[in-house]
Amino acid sequence: MDEKEEAQLSKGNWEVTAVEGVDEAKGIVYFNATEKSPMERHLYRVELDGTGFARITKQDGMHTVQLAPDASAFVDSYSNAITPPQQW
């Protein structure tokens, strides 16, 4: 630890379900959360200073991602009530 103060990166009445990875060079955290709906999981990103919050996955449903080690790409497996599991 370099003695930097900890900061809250997300706010709201929802749950971060997994931290998928961190791009240290760009200062971005990628995580899975229930922000859109408690019935869905999506991939999000936020900068380490708390700015730049954005949802990355767009299709409604449950998303499970595998992020590349350098966070340059990811594989998205998703499904919903009318869509069987698919990978992007």
N, C-alpha and C positions, 0 to 999 in steps of 0.2 A: 504494500500500500504506500502511496506517495503522500499520505496525509491530506488528501483532498476531502472536502466535506461531502457526505452522502447527500443525494438529492432524489426526490420523488419524481419519477419519469412519467407516470400516468395518474389520472384522476378520474373518478366516476364510480357509478354504482354497477360495476362489472368486475369480472375476475380475469387476471392473467393466469392462464393455465400452463404455460410453458415458455421458457426463454429458449428460442431456437438457435440463436447465435449472436455474435457481436462482431461488427466490422470496426476494429480498433483504428485502422488508418483513417476511416471516414467519420468515426465517432457515432456509429448507429447501432442500436439494439433492435433485433428482430424477435418478435414474440407472438404466441398464439393467445387469443383472448375471446371473451364472450361479449364484447362491447356492442355488437350489432343486435344480438339476441342471446338469451341464456340457452336457447336450443341450437345455436350455431357456434362454430369455432372458426376464426379467421386469422390470417397472418397480418401482423401490423409491424410498423417501424416507428421509431422515435429516436431523435438525436440525444446524445448524452446530456445535453443541457435542458432537455424537456421540450424542445421545439420540434417541428416537422412531423408531428403525429399523423400517420396515414394508414388506412387499410390497404393492403396489397391485393389480397384475394377478393374476387368480385362475385362469383357465383354463390347463391344462397346455399347453405348447408354446412356440413362438417368438413373441415380441411385439416389434413395432417401433412406437414411439410418436412422435407429433408433438405437442409441448407448446405450448400457447398462450404468446405472449410474456410474459404476466403470470403464467403457471403456474396459471391458474384452471381449466383444462380441458385434455384431451388427446384425440387420436384414436388408437385402438389397432387396429393390424392384426395379426392373429395367425393361426396355423395349427398343426396337429400332424399326426401320422401318419394320423389318421382324419377330420380336419376340414380342408376346403379353406380357403384364405385368406378371412378375414372381417374386417370393420371394425366397431368399436363406437364 
